[in-house]
Amino acid sequence: MLRHLVNVLRYMLQAVRKNIKPLILIASFFTFIWLIADTVHRPEFVRHASKHTFRFGNNSNNQHERWDQRSVGQFLELLEIDINTTGGYEIEQVTEPCPSENTLLFTAFAGSSLSENLWHYFSLIAIQNSLLSAMSTQRIQILLTGSARTELSQLFASLPFEIVDLETIRCYYIPSACILNSSTDIEIAEGKKQLYILNNQAKRFDEILNVSWQQQKQYFNIRTETQISVHDILKEIHQRAKLYGDEDDVTNLQLVCVHIREEDALPFEYYYRAITFQRKMHDTGLLLFLVICENPKGEICNTLNSQSERIEVIAEHNEPDVDFALMTVCNHTIVSNERDIFPALLRGVGNTVVFGQSNERSQYMDGLANYLENWYSIV
């Protein structure tokens, strides 16, 4: 009996050895199918159109036609909307009328940094500009998340867009919301309300390129006290410039601004070549470099400060809007950080130099240099 059992086991082992590769492939295939099915049904991955809803846009009583509570919470959390303030997941009574059927609502998921919120803000304005000329009957509405409005309020005195809230969202059929990445095509359905949401890290590069940003000043109002601070800084810079040239030179003074932060991690050679390039591009009048440093004693800022060739190093200001406004009113820019492309875009004129080595942090800066006039890429 024992011998027969041993023989059976031996035959089984030989069969497994002969067919091990097909068995592995079959097991891998079924594991792959299971992983796909499990991932697709996870609530955090359900963002695009689906048959599920959570009663805000569809009052179906069929449980299978509604998002579950976890899906609702996760989606609204990305928009920084607190569902708990309503006391439940369903709104039985509408307190405000919904917008007309032809309203297109654009907003963005909550950004994690000021740079990301700036990308979203510029992207939303650029999308609005691109659609206004093409739309004849539909209305475009733009809303910001609470944190985006708070972050952007550090730079701008007033923002023309309100905060997205639950009262507005419940008017739209959330499962059919269009989540826009950097290059997602915007499909417009005529005569229909539609919700569009910029995904995290979305940068609507093509639309941004097509906007004359110097003509969009109404979206970027600077505080009066900030303007006064910038005026005082420029006045002091002009006084110092007299040490470098005569009165005629000072009258035609051109400022090149660069804002160096500790996180930038760009080589000194880039700044040296960018400064040399700016000098070659400007062969008339007086050219002075204003270097705003988060740490004036840092290696790069300290090295630049030791130069005696018309370079002024000043400390970064406590209020970020002062440095932002100062970078905007300068005549030219050397970009040290992704955030510095926005003042240069708003200025619209002058020479802008960006770091040309392609990496995750500089790819869009280099892309702007490839398409915009008077933008240059230097390694």
Disulfide bonds with the S-S distance in Angstrom:
Cys98-Cys171 2.13
Cys257-Cys330 1.71
Cys293-Cys301 2.01
